[in-house]
Amino acid sequence: MADSQVSFREALAVWWKIGLLSFGGPAGQIALMHRIIVEEKKWLNEDRFLHALNYCMLLPGPEAQQLATYVGWLLHGVKGGVVAGILFIIPGAAMILGLSWAYVLLTDVGAVAGLLFGLKAAVLAIVAQALVRLSRKALKTGLAAILALGGFLALFVFSIPFPVVVLAAAIIGWFFTNYDNKALADAPAVEPLYWPGTKRAALVCAVLWVGTIALLIGIWGDASVWTNIALFFSKLAVVTFGGAYAVLAYVAQQAVENYGWLQPGEMLDGLGLAETTPGPLILVTQFVGFLAGFRAETGLHPLAAATLAAFLTTWITFLPCFLWIFAGAPYVEKLRGMPRLSAALAAITAAVVGVIANLALWFALNYLFSERFTFETFGISVLLPQLSSVDLYAVGLTAVALILVFLLKFGIFRLLGIMAVAGLLVQWLGLSA
């Protein structure tokens, strides 16, 4: 069993902080955790953090939330993993639920538009800083730099599926280390970490997951909105490799055309809410579940049904995430003592730099430009901005945020506070697009 030098009470406060500040999708969230866990608190060293990140990038589901669960488990075992994973979700889930209520009651969530407009600029700056720092530490060889560039181009230019990118990087890392005898000889011995109760926790998660579905089918049958939500989002929990972006189109299509839960265009509204609130971007599924419950014939008040459906969606979406971590983390820790496998994971780290760069660019294009188009030719598919649609106020706020982060070295709280006020000011003056 590991003997963590970090008190559980101190970790609890930090996980609350991360949960409240985890804006910007996976790129911003990983950047935030790296900054707090590795650089400020020094609870984990760089290699240990990246090893955990590598494993989480291989899993279906939200990698940032799973990374928080993994790190919490490293520090305090099962209770640490549960608390870290849940606190990463709660703030965003609560905000999405409140905004979903406002969406159906007011049909206008513009009251928070200014606040979120400024926070997006702060998120871009935080992600840029993380990319710079992670690149310096993960791209120490020419091969690592090539893998990072290849990962970026594969996703942004050729739209190659995320699992293919990760698998290719792992194979390349294994192959090169396999023929590098010096790397094998110099590999340090690693004592595997074990926390008692981890296997039991994985079993409990599996039983709760399957038991929830069986209970819903047993009570309401296989055609009710409750059962459809449980089955649909359980399937997503197994196939969502590459994070939320990889499956949003599929979710939107099924929710609109197959189930009739959403109207065309409402998925984009939900995505806008999820992008600008803390927590995993996959929380957009909670918005989908909320509208499904709101519009279903359940015998309950529409808002009551919607709220219950939102809770069910969140439960089904994230319960498997804890299962993957508790089932796999003890074995992945053993890989730290296996040079070839560690090299494969290190290659994934390099590719992940390109993945984060791709997500950051996608976020920037959607923030700085109101109109975009996809250029396609000979297997190439690139999202490009309509230059005439540039939002100069978004550009200005982003420039200010970059200055605050890189030149003035502002901390996260000060940065978010200043940019939120700036966004509110722009909205109040009617300057934003």
C-alpha positions in Angstrom: 0.0 0.0 0.0 1.3 3.5 -0.8 1.9 5.9 2.0 0.8 9.3 0.7 2.5 12.3 2.3 -0.5 14.4 1.3 -3.3 14.8 3.8 -6.7 13.8 2.6 -8.1 17.1 3.9 -5.6 19.1 1.8 -6.4 16.9 -1.2 -10.1 17.5 -0.7 -9.7 21.2 -0.9 -7.6 20.9 -4.1 -10.1 18.7 -5.8 -12.8 21.2 -5.1 -10.7 23.9 -6.6 -9.9 21.9 -9.7 -13.6 21.0 -10.1 -14.6 24.7 -9.9 -11.9 25.9 -12.3 -11.9 23.1 -14.9 -13.0 25.1 -17.8 -11.9 24.6 -21.4 -12.5 21.0 -22.2 -9.9 18.3 -21.8 -7.0 20.5 -23.0 -7.7 23.1 -20.4 -8.5 20.6 -17.6 -5.3 18.6 -18.1 -3.4 21.9 -18.1 -5.0 22.9 -14.9 -4.3 19.6 -13.1 -0.7 19.6 -14.4 -0.2 23.1 -13.1 -1.6 22.4 -9.6 -0.7 18.8 -9.0 2.8 18.8 -10.6 4.1 22.4 -10.6 2.5 24.0 -7.5 1.8 21.2 -5.1 4.5 18.8 -6.4 2.4 15.8 -5.3 3.5 13.9 -8.4 6.6 14.2 -10.6 6.3 14.8 -14.3 6.8 11.1 -15.3 4.2 9.8 -12.9 1.6 12.4 -14.1 2.3 11.6 -17.7 2.1 7.9 -17.1 -1.3 8.3 -15.6 -2.4 10.6 -18.5 -1.2 8.1 -21.0 -3.4 5.4 -19.6 -6.4 7.6 -19.4 -6.0 8.6 -23.1 -6.4 5.0 -24.0 -9.7 4.7 -22.2 -13.2 5.4 -23.5 -14.8 8.4 -21.8 -13.6 11.8 -20.5 -9.8 11.5 -20.1 -9.5 14.5 -17.8 -12.1 13.2 -15.3 -10.4 9.8 -15.4 -7.0 11.4 -14.8 -8.4 13.2 -11.7 -9.7 9.8 -10.5 -6.4 8.1 -11.2 -4.4 10.8 -9.4 -6.8 10.7 -6.5 -6.3 6.9 -6.3 -2.5 7.3 -6.4 -2.7 9.7 -3.4 -5.3 8.1 -1.2 -6.6 4.8 -2.7 -10.2 4.1 -3.5 -11.6 7.0 -1.4 -9.2 9.4 -3.0 -10.2 8.3 -6.5 -13.9 8.5 -5.8 -13.7 11.9 -4.2 -11.4 13.3 -6.9 -13.6 11.9 -9.7 -16.9 13.1 -8.2 -15.7 16.6 -7.3 -14.4 17.0 -10.9 -18.0 16.5 -12.1 -20.2 18.1 -9.5 -19.6 21.9 -10.2 -20.1 21.5 -14.0 -23.1 19.1 -13.6 -24.8 21.6 -11.2 -24.2 24.5 -13.6 -25.4 22.5 -16.6 -28.6 21.5 -14.7 -29.3 25.1 -13.8 -28.7 26.3 -17.3 -30.9 23.5 -18.7 -33.7 24.8 -16.4 -33.2 28.3 -17.8 -33.0 26.9 -21.3 -36.5 25.4 -21.2 -38.1 28.1 -19.0 -36.6 31.2 -20.5 -35.4 29.9 -23.9 -32.5 32.4 -23.4 -29.3 31.9 -21.5 -27.8 35.2 -22.6 -27.6 36.5 -19.0 -24.3 34.5 -18.6 -23.0 35.1 -22.1 -20.7 37.9 -21.1 -19.2 36.0 -18.2 -18.5 33.0 -20.4 -17.2 35.2 -23.2 -14.4 36.4 -21.0 -13.7 33.0 -19.4 -13.1 31.5 -22.9 -10.2 33.9 -23.4 -8.7 32.8 -20.1 -9.1 29.2 -21.0 -7.2 29.7 -24.3 -4.3 31.3 -22.5 -4.2 28.5 -19.9 -4.2 25.9 -22.7 -1.4 27.7 -24.6 0.7 27.8 -21.4 0.1 24.1 -20.8 1.1 23.3 -24.4 4.4 25.2 -24.1 5.2 23.5 -20.8 4.2 20.0 -21.8 6.1 20.3 -25.1 9.3 21.2 -23.3 9.0 18.2 -21.0 7.5 15.6 -23.4 9.3 16.4 -26.6 12.9 15.9 -25.7 13.8 13.8 -28.8 13.3 14.2 -32.5 11.1 11.1 -32.5 8.8 12.7 -29.8 8.5 15.9 -31.8 7.6 13.9 -35.0 5.0 12.0 -33.1 3.4 15.2 -31.7 3.3 16.7 -35.2 2.0 13.5 -36.6 -0.8 13.3 -34.0 -1.8 16.9 -34.7 -1.9 16.4 -38.5 -3.7 13.1 -38.3 -6.6 14.6 -36.3 -6.8 18.1 -37.7 -6.0 17.5 -41.4 -6.9 13.9 -42.1 -9.6 13.3 -39.5 -8.0 9.9 -38.6 -9.9 8.3 -35.7 -8.3 9.0 -32.3 -7.7 5.3 -31.3 -5.7 4.8 -34.5 -3.5 7.7 -33.6 -2.8 6.4 -30.1 -2.2 2.9 -31.3 0.2 4.0 -34.0 2.2 6.0 -31.5 2.3 3.1 -29.0 3.6 0.7 -31.7 6.3 3.2 -32.8 7.4 3.7 -29.2 7.6 0.0 -28.5 9.4 -0.7 -31.8 12.1 1.9 -31.2 12.7 1.0 -27.6 12.8 -2.7 -28.5 15.9 -2.0 -30.5 17.5 0.4 -28.1 19.4 -1.8 -25.7 20.8 1.2 -23.8 17.3 2.4 -22.9 16.4 -1.0 -21.7 19.6 -1.3 -19.6 19.1 2.2 -18.0 15.5 1.7 -17.1 15.1 2.2 -13.3 13.4 -0.4 -11.1 9.9 0.5 -10.1 8.0 -0.8 -7.1 4.3 -1.2 -8.1 1.7 0.7 -6.1 -1.2 -1.2 -4.6 -4.1 0.0 -2.6 -6.3 -2.6 -0.9 -10.0 -2.6 -1.9 -9.3 -1.4 -5.5 -10.5 -4.6 -7.1 -13.6 -4.6 -4.9 -14.3 -1.0 -5.9 -14.1 -2.0 -9.6 -16.6 -4.9 -8.9 -19.0 -2.6 -7.1 -18.9 -0.1 -10.0 -19.7 -2.9 -12.5 -22.5 -4.2 -10.4 -24.0 -0.7 -10.0 -23.8 -0.1 -13.7 -25.4 -3.3 -14.8 -27.8 -3.3 -11.9 -29.1 0.2 -12.8 -29.9 -1.0 -16.3 -31.5 -4.2 -15.1 -33.7 -2.4 -12.6 -34.9 0.1 -15.2 -35.8 -2.7 -17.6 -37.5 -4.7 -14.9 -39.7 -1.7 -13.8 -40.4 0.1 -17.0 -39.5 -2.3 -19.8 -37.1 -1.7 -22.6 -39.1 1.0 -24.4 -39.3 3.7 -21.7 -37.3 6.9 -21.8 -35.4 5.8 -18.7 -34.3 2.6 -20.2 -33.4 4.2 -23.5 -31.3 6.8 -21.7 -29.5 4.1 -19.7 -28.8 1.8 -22.7 -27.8 4.6 -25.1 -25.4 6.3 -22.8 -24.0 3.0 -21.6 -23.1 2.2 -25.2 -21.4 5.6 -25.4 -19.4 4.9 -22.3 -17.8 2.0 -24.1 -17.1 3.6 -27.4 -16.3 7.2 -26.7 -12.5 7.0 -27.5 -11.0 10.4 -28.1 -13.4 12.2 -25.8 -16.6 14.1 -26.4 -15.6 15.6 -29.7 -15.4 12.2 -31.3 -19.0 11.3 -30.6 -20.9 14.5 -30.6 -22.1 14.1 -34.2 -23.4 10.6 -33.4 -25.1 11.7 -30.2 -26.8 14.6 -32.0 -28.0 12.4 -34.9 -29.4 9.7 -32.6 -31.0 12.1 -30.1 -32.7 14.1 -33.0 -33.5 11.4 -35.6 -33.8 8.2 -33.7 -35.2 9.1 -30.2 -36.7 12.6 -30.9 -35.2 14.0 -27.7 -33.8 17.1 -29.3 -34.7 19.5 -32.1 -32.2 20.2 -34.8 -29.7 22.8 -33.6 -30.3 22.2 -29.9 -27.2 20.0 -29.6 -25.1 23.0 -30.5 -26.8 25.0 -27.7 -26.0 22.2 -25.3 -22.4 22.1 -26.5 -22.1 25.8 -26.0 -23.2 25.4 -22.4 -20.8 22.5 -21.7 -17.9 24.3 -23.3 -18.2 27.3 -21.1 -18.9 25.6 -17.7 -16.4 23.7 -15.6 -16.2 19.9 -15.9 -15.9 17.4 -18.7 -17.3 18.4 -22.1 -19.2 15.1 -22.1 -21.5 16.7 -19.6 -23.4 17.8 -22.7 -25.0 14.4 -22.5 -26.7 15.7 -19.3 -28.3 18.4 -21.3 -29.5 15.8 -23.8 -30.9 13.6 -21.1 -32.6 16.6 -19.5 -34.5 17.5 -22.7 -35.3 13.8 -23.2 -37.0 13.7 -19.8 -38.6 17.1 -20.3 -40.4 16.0 -23.5 -41.2 12.4 -22.5 -44.6 11.2 -21.3 -43.6 9.9 -17.8 -46.6 10.9 -15.7 -44.3 13.3 -13.8 -44.1 17.1 -14.0 -41.9 17.8 -17.0 -39.2 19.6 -14.9 -39.2 16.7 -12.4 -38.8 14.2 -15.2 -36.1 16.3 -16.8 -34.1 16.6 -13.6 -34.3 12.8 -12.9 -33.3 12.1 -16.5 -30.3 14.4 -16.1 -29.2 12.6 -13.0 -29.6 9.2 -14.6 -27.6 10.4 -17.7 -24.8 11.6 -15.5 -24.8 8.5 -13.4 -24.6 6.2 -16.5 -22.1 8.4 -18.2 -19.5 8.6 -15.4 -20.0 5.3 -13.4 -18.0 3.3 -16.1 -15.1 5.9 -15.8 -14.5 4.8 -12.2 -14.7 1.2 -13.3 -12.0 1.6 -15.9 -9.7 3.3 -13.4 -10.1 0.9 -10.5 -10.0 -2.1 -12.8 -6.9 -1.0 -14.7 -4.8 1.4 -12.5 -3.1 -1.3 -10.4 -1.9 -3.1 -13.5 -0.9 0.0 -15.3 1.2 1.0 -12.4 3.2 -2.2 -12.9 4.0 -1.1 -16.5 6.2 1.6 -15.0 8.7 -1.2 -14.4 8.5 -2.5 -18.0 10.8 -0.5 -20.3 9.2 -1.4 -23.6 5.6 -0.8 -22.4 6.7 2.4 -20.7 8.3 3.6 -23.9 5.1 2.9 -25.7 3.2 5.0 -23.2 5.8 7.7 -23.5 5.2 7.8 -27.3 1.6 8.2 -26.6 2.5 11.2 -24.4 4.2 12.8 -27.4 1.2 12.2 -29.6 -1.0 13.6 -26.9 0.8 16.9 -27.2 -0.5 17.0 -30.8 -4.0 15.9 -29.7 -4.1 18.7 -27.2 -2.9 21.2 -29.8 -5.7 20.0 -32.1 -8.4 20.5 -29.4 -6.9 23.9 -28.5 -7.0 25.0 -32.1 -10.6 23.7 -32.5 -11.6 25.7 -29.5 -9.8 28.8 -30.7 -11.4 28.7 -34.1 -14.9 28.4 -32.5 -14.2 31.3 -30.1 -12.4 33.8 -32.4 -14.5 33.3 -35.5 -18.3 33.2 -35.7 -18.3 31.3 -39.0 -16.2 28.3 -40.2 -16.1 25.9 -43.1 -14.6 22.5 -43.8 -12.1 22.3 -46.7 -12.1 18.8 -48.2 -10.0 17.3 -51.0 -8.1 14.1 -51.6 -8.7 12.7 -48.2 -7.9 16.0 -46.4 -10.6 17.5 -44.2 -9.6 20.8 -42.5 -11.7 23.1 -40.4 -10.9 26.7 -41.5 -12.2 30.1 -40.3 -14.2 32.5 -42.4 -11.7 35.4 -41.9 -14.4 38.1 -42.3 -16.2 36.6 -39.3 -13.4 37.3 -36.8 -14.6 38.7 -33.5 -12.1 41.4 -32.7 -13.2 41.6 -29.1 -12.5 37.9 -28.6 -9.1 38.4 -30.2 -8.4 41.4 -27.9 -9.5 39.5 -24.7 -7.4 36.5 -25.7 -4.4 38.8 -26.2 -4.9 40.3 -22.8 -5.2 36.8 -21.2 -1.9 35.7 -22.9 -0.1 38.8 -21.6 -1.4 38.1 -18.1 -0.3 34.5 -18.2 3.0 34.6 -20.1 4.4 38.1 -19.2 2.8 39.0 -15.9 2.7 35.4 -14.6 -0.9 35.8 -13.1 -2.3 32.8 -11.2 -5.5 31.0 -12.3 -7.8 32.7 -9.9 -6.7 36.3 -10.8 -6.7 35.4 -14.5 -10.3 34.0 -14.5 -11.6 36.8 -12.3 -10.1 39.6 -14.5 -11.3 38.0 -17.8 -14.8 37.3 -16.4 -15.1 40.9 -15.5 -13.7 42.0 -18.9 -16.2 39.7 -20.7 -19.1 41.1 -18.7 -18.0 44.6 -19.6 -17.9 43.8 -23.3 -21.3 42.2 -23.1 -22.7 45.2 -21.1 -21.4 47.6 -23.7 -22.9 45.5 -26.5 -19.6 45.0 -28.2 -19.4 41.2 -28.7 -20.6 39.6 -31.9 
